Amino acid sequence: METFFDDKISERLGGVNFGKSTVIYKFEIIKRAKAAAKKAHPETALIDMGVGEPDWPADSLVVKALAEEAGKPENRWYSDNGIIEFQEAAAAYLQNVYGLKDINPSENIVHGIGSKPALALLPICFINPGDVLLTTIPGYPVTATYTKYLGGEVFNLPLLESNSFLPDFTIIPKEILKKAKLLYLNYPNNPTGAVATKEFFKDVVAFAKQNNIVVIHDAPYSALTYDGYNPLSFLSVEGAMDVGLEVHSMSKAFNMTGWRLGFVCGNSKAIKAYATVKDNSDSGQFRAIQKASIVALNHLEITERTVAKYSRRFNLLVFALNEVGFSARKPKGSFYIYVKAPVGTEGGKVFNSASEFSEFLITESLISTVPWDDAGKYIRFSVTFEAGTEEKEVEVINEMKRRMMLLRLKF
């Protein structure tokens, strides 16, 4: 049936073909499979190892601050590009956690209504039709999506285990490199859990300067690090402020996912460009949320408790996965483990993709994971599953292992 809007949708969204695609987004497939499995087996609790957001709520100190600030008349106004108090707290946080000095809060930092909108707006600052974004896969797709919306092109850099899940810039064809305008990176990485080194970031700076490319480093997991790996900012490397920006989030390190607040730090001219686009896109996050977030940034023990929990869960999960037959290693950062998917089962079942295995795991065992087939067949497990106590954590992991052992997986 024809409608008024059939020929009105923009070409960037598919034009006349908008809404006609039969392709189902990966996370929608997972959502449907979970619903079907729970309906088929209402007696069995679903174990969700795929969730990508913290299982803890925001700390009570932060919630109390929000409650106090929300009713103050002076906080009712638009915040536009943010309040200076939050920018100053963010600058102090970057110095305390990452050792960043000489950050000017008013020139080098602007908030965002979460890091996702910031990653959507940044291509508008830099991408012209025909420009190329270099982006890592598997990975978070927002910057690439907006690059395409703007008439730009995307060149994928696969993250391979053989290269420690770091991109290899030597594979980029010369004709692509000439058109490259942006490089998107994300460490600690989603989904691989890989971390960067200072040496790698130095190489990135040199690469960016040599090829006249702006670097966007997406750093929502940067404070979630384990076993001797210290939080590392791209901007801590000499020359990085000349070529790049770093996007931080309150979501992961402070369990404030739904609060929608982050900030972008970096080169003053690039920040001014971001602020200009943002000022024409939104009117800023609620001042009370920014003020409550200042409390969070001043209480690093919130992150320390969160890191301790995730580290403990990783130890349990790695042991369990290896007992099942996976080849799992504890990551140095993020809250994800990324492992090769099994090839099938002893009973003759064959998995031609990670997606096939993930769907099988939900259907047969009510265990939810996230599959990735962009650069090999891999499965992502998260340690943000629901478990209110340490005893419950052990119980969940043991039950997950028990169910998977019954599948007799082949690797």
KEMAR-914916 format. One line per 5 residues: number of its first residue (from 0); for each residue x, y, z of C-alpha. Coordinates in Angstrom, 3 decimals. Layout:
BEGIN
NUM) X/Y/Z | ...
END
This chain:
BEGIN
0) 0.000/0.000/0.000 | 1.446/3.337/-1.052 | 1.734/6.165/1.446 | 2.501/9.877/1.251 | 6.044/9.297/2.520
5) 7.090/6.610/0.028 | 9.101/9.083/-2.060 | 9.977/11.510/0.723 | 12.559/9.551/2.739 | 16.158/10.684/2.198
10) 18.510/8.580/0.116 | 20.846/8.229/3.113 | 18.120/6.148/4.769 | 17.376/4.172/1.626 | 14.985/6.494/-0.208
15) 12.080/4.633/-1.791 | 13.457/1.358/-0.414 | 13.333/2.536/3.201 | 11.580/-0.017/5.406 | 11.616/-2.707/2.735
20) 14.811/-4.451/3.788 | 14.386/-7.936/5.209 | 17.780/-7.775/6.946 | 17.374/-7.923/10.722 | 19.833/-6.031/12.916
25) 22.010/-8.374/14.967 | 20.825/-7.156/18.335 | 17.202/-7.462/17.225 | 17.872/-11.105/16.307 | 19.300/-11.657/19.784
30) 16.329/-9.907/21.377 | 13.846/-12.077/19.466 | 15.777/-15.271/20.197 | 15.824/-14.465/23.927 | 12.084/-13.827/23.949
35) 11.387/-17.075/22.086 | 13.664/-19.119/24.365 | 12.069/-17.733/27.532 | 8.615/-18.472/26.146 | 9.594/-22.040/25.233
40) 11.279/-22.686/28.597 | 9.605/-20.519/31.237 | 10.935/-22.810/33.955 | 14.593/-21.988/33.124 | 16.249/-18.675/33.990
45) 17.977/-16.957/31.080 | 21.659/-16.220/31.724 | 22.433/-12.950/29.947 | 26.140/-12.763/29.126 | 25.531/-10.386/26.244
50) 24.398/-7.250/28.041 | 26.659/-4.270/27.417 | 25.788/-2.016/30.313 | 26.606/-2.074/34.044 | 24.496/-4.230/36.332
55) 24.946/-1.841/39.260 | 22.958/1.398/39.542 | 24.671/4.735/40.107 | 26.279/5.148/43.505 | 24.039/6.445/46.285
60) 26.269/9.508/46.697 | 25.583/10.469/43.092 | 21.852/9.742/43.325 | 21.632/11.892/46.477 | 23.414/14.749/44.716
65) 20.986/14.534/41.788 | 18.009/14.613/44.140 | 19.380/17.708/45.843 | 20.286/19.521/42.640 | 17.157/18.623/40.660
70) 14.910/20.900/42.695 | 17.154/23.952/42.717 | 15.673/26.792/40.623 | 19.051/27.747/39.159 | 19.386/24.326/37.538
75) 16.228/24.644/35.444 | 17.874/26.617/32.631 | 19.274/25.196/29.395 | 22.916/24.305/29.870 | 23.720/24.648/26.129
80) 27.323/23.460/25.746 | 27.637/22.657/29.429 | 28.478/24.216/32.743 | 32.061/25.202/33.517 | 31.958/23.355/36.848
85) 31.551/20.032/35.030 | 34.313/20.898/32.571 | 36.636/21.751/35.453 | 35.788/18.484/37.230 | 36.405/16.549/34.000
90) 39.803/18.227/33.575 | 40.744/17.365/37.170 | 39.587/13.788/36.615 | 41.762/13.450/33.503 | 44.756/14.653/35.475
95) 44.063/12.415/38.489 | 43.389/9.214/36.513 | 45.400/9.644/33.298 | 48.048/12.205/34.268 | 46.865/14.727/31.680
100) 48.138/18.209/32.425 | 47.603/21.600/30.805 | 43.974/20.841/29.957 | 42.030/24.094/29.689 | 38.476/23.240/30.808
105) 36.867/26.015/28.761 | 38.846/25.353/25.565 | 39.632/21.630/25.573 | 36.455/20.066/27.018 | 32.770/20.113/26.037
110) 30.137/17.727/27.401 | 27.841/15.492/25.384 | 24.476/13.915/26.144 | 26.253/10.591/26.386 | 29.191/9.536/24.235
115) 26.976/8.116/21.464 | 25.610/11.537/20.384 | 29.163/12.912/20.500 | 30.349/10.173/18.154 | 27.419/10.977/15.860
120) 28.175/14.707/15.775 | 31.929/14.529/15.274 | 31.780/13.406/11.612 | 29.683/16.505/10.892 | 32.681/18.545/12.029
125) 35.120/16.937/9.592 | 33.572/14.814/6.848 | 32.819/16.219/3.402 | 31.356/14.086/0.578 | 34.059/11.736/-0.666
130) 36.154/11.881/2.503 | 37.093/8.556/4.110 | 36.732/7.372/7.681 | 39.142/4.644/8.751 | 37.407/2.540/11.383
135) 38.125/-0.677/13.230 | 35.898/-3.740/12.958 | 34.350/-5.322/14.850 | 33.339/-2.193/16.692 | 30.853/0.516/17.554
140) 29.268/1.679/14.275 | 27.891/5.171/15.015 | 30.745/7.256/13.593 | 30.781/5.122/10.453 | 27.003/5.403/10.050
145) 27.105/9.205/10.195 | 30.073/9.331/7.846 | 27.939/7.517/5.270 | 24.981/9.821/5.980 | 27.245/12.754/5.065
150) 28.349/11.270/1.759 | 31.653/10.015/3.080 | 33.152/6.572/2.648 | 34.238/4.009/5.225 | 37.321/1.802/5.099
155) 37.361/-1.050/7.616 | 40.456/-2.053/9.545 | 39.950/-5.620/10.857 | 41.052/-6.354/14.419 | 42.872/-9.666/14.292
160) 44.087/-11.803/17.175 | 47.410/-12.217/15.377 | 47.994/-8.463/15.786 | 46.759/-8.237/19.406 | 43.477/-6.799/18.084
165) 45.217/-3.599/16.988 | 44.667/-2.206/13.469 | 47.324/-2.617/10.799 | 47.655/0.687/8.928 | 49.892/-0.858/6.253
170) 46.891/-2.577/4.624 | 45.309/0.750/3.634 | 45.577/1.327/-0.130 | 47.296/4.567/-1.170 | 44.198/5.854/-2.943
175) 42.182/5.392/0.241 | 44.853/7.017/2.384 | 44.825/10.112/0.195 | 41.120/10.600/0.903 | 41.234/9.617/4.583
180) 40.074/12.371/6.939 | 39.209/10.561/10.175 | 40.470/7.554/12.130 | 38.183/5.986/14.740 | 39.775/3.929/17.533
185) 38.388/2.427/20.741 | 40.622/1.104/23.566 | 40.054/-0.736/25.825 | 38.123/-2.234/22.976 | 34.534/-3.326/22.525
190) 34.120/-6.213/21.779 | 37.629/-7.683/21.993 | 38.655/-6.392/25.430 | 42.073/-5.546/23.944 | 44.070/-2.622/25.303
195) 46.428/-0.223/23.587 | 50.009/0.561/24.522 | 51.755/3.912/24.609 | 53.924/2.674/21.730 | 50.826/1.978/19.637
200) 49.374/5.415/20.415 | 52.713/6.997/19.442 | 52.473/5.173/16.115 | 48.914/6.483/15.716 | 50.070/10.069/16.258
205) 52.866/9.655/13.717 | 50.460/8.038/11.236 | 47.921/10.833/11.705 | 50.488/13.596/11.231 | 52.060/11.942/8.213
210) 48.692/11.477/6.495 | 46.858/14.587/7.751 | 44.174/12.564/9.563 | 42.097/13.496/12.616 | 41.955/10.827/15.351
215) 38.803/10.138/17.370 | 39.561/7.915/20.336 | 36.410/6.472/21.904 | 37.310/5.794/25.541 | 34.231/4.752/27.564
220) 36.026/1.731/29.081 | 39.365/3.443/29.656 | 39.134/3.428/33.465 | 38.107/-0.248/33.632 | 41.511/-1.938/33.692
225) 42.956/-4.975/35.470 | 46.022/-6.791/36.734 | 48.615/-4.043/36.459 | 47.438/-2.323/33.295 | 46.862/1.303/34.260
230) 44.241/3.547/32.615 | 45.773/5.043/29.479 | 44.583/8.093/27.566 | 45.445/8.614/23.903 | 45.933/12.279/24.771
235) 48.756/11.390/27.175 | 51.040/10.675/24.208 | 53.137/13.549/22.922 | 51.539/15.176/19.894 | 48.120/13.581/20.379
240) 46.460/16.905/21.264 | 47.664/18.230/17.889 | 45.745/15.607/15.927 | 42.983/14.204/18.064 | 40.017/14.062/20.352
245) 39.032/11.628/23.071 | 35.443/10.800/24.027 | 34.775/9.875/27.646 | 31.595/8.593/29.273 | 30.073/8.511/32.735
250) 28.285/5.279/31.826 | 30.804/2.516/32.320 | 33.221/3.643/35.036 | 30.477/5.200/37.184 | 27.488/2.939/36.364
255) 25.502/5.904/34.984 | 24.388/4.505/31.623 | 20.873/5.957/31.566 | 21.976/9.354/32.857 | 23.358/10.227/29.411
260) 26.469/12.270/30.063 | 29.960/12.223/28.659 | 32.537/14.683/27.440 | 34.918/15.270/24.557 | 38.458/16.436/25.245
265) 41.127/17.424/22.763 | 42.532/19.981/20.371 | 40.943/23.383/21.026 | 39.979/24.077/17.400 | 38.448/20.621/17.013
270) 36.562/21.099/20.285 | 35.280/24.454/19.039 | 34.016/22.741/15.881 | 32.283/20.068/17.972 | 30.768/22.730/20.233
275) 29.430/24.602/17.185 | 27.699/21.513/15.796 | 26.440/20.472/19.223 | 25.041/23.948/19.898 | 22.881/23.501/16.791
280) 21.833/19.973/17.770 | 20.796/20.096/21.432 | 20.456/22.466/24.369 | 22.692/20.564/26.745 | 22.199/17.979/29.442
285) 20.195/18.876/32.579 | 22.429/20.925/34.890 | 21.524/18.755/37.878 | 22.876/15.670/36.094 | 26.109/17.497/35.350
290) 26.420/18.575/38.981 | 25.726/15.065/40.260 | 28.361/13.789/37.843 | 30.889/16.137/39.413 | 30.360/14.197/42.639
295) 31.069/10.954/40.771 | 34.240/12.333/39.184 | 35.451/13.346/42.632 | 34.906/9.850/44.074 | 37.222/7.491/42.246
300) 36.483/4.747/44.754 | 33.223/4.178/42.820 | 35.269/3.010/39.842 | 37.654/1.074/42.085 | 34.778/-0.974/43.526
305) 33.404/-1.600/40.058 | 36.798/-2.717/38.744 | 37.222/-5.104/41.679 | 33.851/-6.699/40.912 | 34.533/-7.122/37.206
310) 38.029/-8.492/37.850 | 36.620/-11.103/40.232 | 33.962/-12.107/37.699 | 36.524/-12.320/34.903 | 38.561/-14.787/36.940
315) 35.503/-17.003/37.350 | 34.371/-16.664/33.742 | 37.759/-17.356/32.160 | 38.159/-20.532/34.194 | 34.647/-21.720/33.301
320) 35.003/-21.007/29.573 | 38.311/-22.853/29.403 | 36.733/-25.812/31.214 | 34.102/-25.927/28.463 | 36.763/-25.876/25.743
325) 37.058/-22.217/24.743 | 40.446/-20.525/24.579 | 39.789/-17.614/26.928 | 42.194/-15.128/28.490 | 41.387/-12.428/30.993
330) 41.392/-9.059/29.235 | 43.324/-6.076/30.549 | 40.377/-3.749/30.078 | 36.627/-3.291/29.374 | 34.017/-5.734/30.697
335) 34.097/-8.144/27.742 | 35.753/-11.456/26.875 | 36.065/-12.198/23.154 | 36.591/-15.850/22.221 | 36.544/-17.947/19.075
340) 33.221/-19.652/18.502 | 33.114/-23.467/18.451 | 32.901/-25.153/15.052 | 30.047/-27.423/16.073 | 28.981/-30.138/18.516
345) 29.985/-33.734/19.039 | 26.499/-34.659/17.870 | 27.192/-33.381/14.355 | 25.840/-29.841/14.553 | 27.957/-27.417/12.474
350) 28.218/-23.680/13.118 | 28.999/-21.797/9.933 | 29.164/-18.486/11.773 | 29.379/-17.069/15.251 | 25.795/-15.902/14.819
355) 24.629/-19.478/14.294 | 26.356/-20.587/17.491 | 25.003/-17.639/19.489 | 21.447/-18.374/18.393 | 21.942/-22.091/19.164
360) 23.227/-21.207/22.640 | 20.164/-19.109/23.407 | 17.739/-21.660/22.013 | 19.280/-24.756/23.592 | 20.711/-23.418/26.849
365) 19.120/-20.007/27.447 | 22.550/-18.352/27.513 | 22.691/-15.036/25.695 | 25.910/-13.788/24.082 | 26.803/-11.384/21.263
370) 28.256/-12.856/18.052 | 30.790/-11.118/15.810 | 31.645/-12.329/12.314 | 33.403/-9.190/11.020 | 36.969/-10.464/11.435
375) 36.617/-14.152/12.237 | 33.963/-16.114/14.128 | 33.953/-14.780/17.683 | 31.593/-14.596/20.637 | 31.492/-11.803/23.206
380) 30.742/-12.614/26.847 | 30.134/-9.792/29.318 | 30.724/-9.740/33.075 | 27.841/-7.304/33.622 | 25.351/-10.126/34.196
385) 22.863/-9.769/37.054 | 24.200/-11.139/40.349 | 23.640/-9.307/43.597 | 26.259/-11.117/45.699 | 29.604/-12.848/45.245
390) 27.890/-16.155/45.993 | 25.381/-15.449/43.236 | 28.215/-14.670/40.810 | 29.695/-18.113/41.422 | 26.260/-19.684/41.051
395) 25.576/-17.980/37.717 | 28.975/-18.879/36.240 | 28.734/-22.497/37.404 | 25.247/-22.851/35.940 | 26.414/-21.361/32.650
400) 29.289/-23.859/32.545 | 26.987/-26.755/33.413 | 24.592/-25.922/30.588 | 27.353/-25.524/28.008 | 29.069/-28.761/29.024
405) 25.851/-30.601/28.123 | 26.144/-29.281/24.534 | 29.420/-31.183/23.906 | 30.910/-28.391/21.850 | 33.712/-28.938/19.313
410) 36.517/-26.394/18.854
END
